[in-house]
Amino acid sequence: MSTTLLVYLHGFRSSPRSSKAMMTGEGIKSISNSENPIEWYCPQLLASPKESMAMVEDYIKRSGADQMVVVGSSLGGFYANYLAEKYGCKAIVLNPAVRAARELAPHVGMMTAYDSDEPFDFRPEYIDELRALQVEKISNPSRYFLIAAKGDELLDWQEMVGFYPGAKHLVLEGSDHGIAEYADHLPQVLKFIST
C-alpha cells in the first residue's frame, strides 16, 4: 500500500483558509481511502520564501509517504515548480506566478494578509530568495497540470501557458486570478492527482 503526500501551497497574502485550499482539502478527503491513502498538508507559508521552503521540505522528509503531489496557487504555483523539479513529483499549478521575483518586487514593504489584518513585512531580501528558487524550464511536462484563466487580473495567462510547453493545460475563458469557478474544475484536479 502506498501513501501519497498532497502538499497544497497557497498564494501571496493568502492562507490555508482560502476557498481553493478548503475545496481541494475536501476533495482529497473524498478520494483518500484505505487502498490509496492521501496525507493532506496545507501549511501557512511564511513571508520568507527560503524559510517557507525549508519548513515544507522538513515536513516532506518527516512524512514517510511513498509519493508526493504538489498543488500551488499563484505564488504557491511558483513554489510547486521548485518542489516538483527537486522531488520529481506531479504538480498542479493554478494561475501560477512563474516569475515570482519580478511579480513581487513592487510589493516589498509592510503588507496584510487577505483574510486577517495580520501585518507582515515583505523584505527586499525575499526577492533574492525567490530568484534562488526560480525554475527556468520544467524537465518533464507530463508531470504538470496548468489551470490558467484568461481573465486573470494580476498575471499573464499567455506567459503561464508558454512556461509549461507540452503539459496538460486547462485555459479558462474569462474567470479571474482566484478562479472563482474552481469547484467546477476540481474533478479534473482530483483525477490528475489519482492517476
C-alpha positions in Angstrom: 0.0 0.0 0.0 1.5 3.3 -1.0 0.7 6.6 0.7 0.6 9.9 -1.3 1.5 13.2 0.4 -0.6 16.0 -1.1 1.1 19.4 -0.5 -1.1 22.4 -1.1 0.6 25.8 -1.3 -1.4 29.0 -1.1 -0.7 32.3 -2.8 0.9 35.5 -1.6 -1.0 37.1 1.2 -3.3 34.1 1.3 -3.7 31.2 3.8 -4.8 27.6 4.2 -8.3 29.1 4.7 -8.5 30.2 1.1 -11.5 28.8 -0.8 -9.4 26.8 -3.2 -7.4 25.3 -0.4 -10.5 24.3 1.5 -12.2 22.9 -1.6 -9.1 20.9 -2.5 -8.8 19.5 1.0 -12.4 18.4 1.0 -11.9 16.8 -2.4 -8.8 14.9 -1.2 -10.8 13.5 1.8 -13.3 12.2 -0.7 -10.7 10.2 -2.8 -8.4 9.1 0.1 -9.2 5.6 1.2 -7.5 2.5 2.8 -6.2 1.3 -0.6 -5.0 4.8 -1.6 -4.4 6.9 1.5 -3.6 10.5 0.9 -2.0 12.7 3.5 -3.1 16.3 3.4 -0.5 19.1 4.2 -1.5 22.7 3.7 0.7 24.9 5.8 0.6 28.7 6.5 3.5 29.8 4.4 5.9 32.4 5.9 6.9 35.8 4.4 10.4 34.4 3.7 10.4 32.2 0.6 13.6 30.4 1.9 12.0 29.7 5.3 8.8 28.6 3.7 10.5 26.0 1.5 12.7 24.8 4.4 9.6 24.3 6.5 7.8 22.4 3.7 10.9 20.3 2.9 11.3 19.4 6.5 7.7 18.1 6.6 8.3 16.2 3.4 11.3 14.5 4.9 9.3 13.5 8.0 6.2 12.4 6.2 7.3 9.0 5.1 4.9 9.0 2.1 5.9 6.9 -0.9 5.0 9.6 -3.4 4.0 13.3 -3.5 1.8 15.6 -5.5 2.0 19.4 -5.1 -0.8 21.8 -5.8 0.0 25.5 -5.8 -1.9 28.7 -6.4 -0.2 31.9 -7.7 3.0 32.2 -5.6 2.2 28.7 -4.4 2.4 27.6 -8.1 5.9 29.1 -8.3 6.9 27.1 -5.2 5.2 24.0 -6.7 7.5 24.2 -9.8 10.6 24.2 -7.4 9.3 21.2 -5.4 8.2 19.2 -8.5 11.6 19.7 -10.1 13.5 18.9 -6.9 11.5 15.8 -6.0 10.4 14.6 -9.4 6.7 14.7 -8.5 3.5 15.8 -10.1 2.3 19.4 -9.8 -1.0 21.1 -10.4 -0.5 24.9 -10.8 -3.4 27.3 -10.6 -2.7 30.7 -12.2 1.0 30.3 -11.2 3.4 33.3 -10.8 6.1 31.7 -13.0 8.4 34.7 -12.4 7.6 35.5 -8.8 10.7 37.7 -8.1 9.6 40.0 -10.9 5.9 40.0 -9.9 6.5 40.6 -6.2 9.3 43.2 -6.4 6.8 46.1 -6.4 5.2 44.7 -3.2 8.2 44.9 -0.9 7.2 46.6 2.4 4.5 46.1 5.0 1.6 44.0 3.9 -1.5 42.5 5.4 -3.0 39.0 4.7 -6.2 38.8 2.7 -8.3 37.1 5.4 -6.9 38.8 8.5 -5.5 42.2 9.4 -2.3 40.5 10.5 0.6 42.7 9.2 3.8 41.2 7.8 7.0 42.6 6.4 7.8 41.5 2.9 11.5 42.4 2.9 13.8 43.2 -0.1 16.0 40.1 0.6 12.9 37.9 -0.1 13.1 38.9 -3.8 16.6 37.4 -3.9 15.3 34.3 -2.1 12.6 34.0 -4.8 15.3 34.3 -7.5 17.2 31.4 -5.9 14.1 29.2 -6.2 13.4 30.1 -9.8 12.8 27.1 -12.2 13.9 28.2 -15.7 12.5 25.2 -17.6 10.3 22.3 -16.5 12.0 18.9 -17.1 9.0 16.6 -17.6 5.8 18.3 -18.9 3.7 15.1 -18.3 4.1 15.7 -14.6 2.4 19.1 -14.8 -1.3 20.3 -15.0 -1.8 24.0 -15.5 -5.1 25.8 -15.0 -4.8 29.4 -16.3 -7.5 32.0 -16.6 -7.5 34.4 -19.5 -9.3 36.9 -17.1 -6.5 36.8 -14.5 -6.2 40.4 -13.5 -2.8 40.0 -11.9 -0.8 37.6 -14.0 -0.4 37.0 -17.8 -2.1 33.7 -18.8 0.0 33.5 -22.0 3.2 33.6 -20.0 1.9 30.7 -17.9 1.0 28.7 -21.0 4.4 29.4 -22.5 6.1 28.2 -19.3 4.6 24.7 -19.4 5.0 23.5 -23.0 3.7 20.0 -23.5 2.0 19.9 -20.1 -1.7 19.3 -19.6 -3.4 22.7 -19.9 -6.9 23.9 -19.0 -7.2 27.5 -20.2 -10.3 29.2 -18.9 -12.1 31.9 -21.0 -12.6 34.8 -18.6 -12.6 33.8 -14.9 -10.2 35.7 -12.6 -7.0 35.3 -10.6 -8.8 33.5 -7.8 -10.5 31.1 -10.3 -14.0 31.8 -8.9 -15.5 28.7 -10.5 -12.7 26.4 -9.2 -15.3 23.9 -7.9 -16.2 23.1 -11.5 -12.6 22.1 -12.3 -11.9 20.3 -9.1 -12.9 16.9 -10.5 -10.1 17.3 -13.2 -7.6 18.2 -10.4 -8.5 15.2 -8.4 -8.3 12.9 -11.4 -4.8 14.2 -12.2 -3.8 13.6 -8.6 -5.0 10.0 -8.5 -3.9 8.8 -12.0 
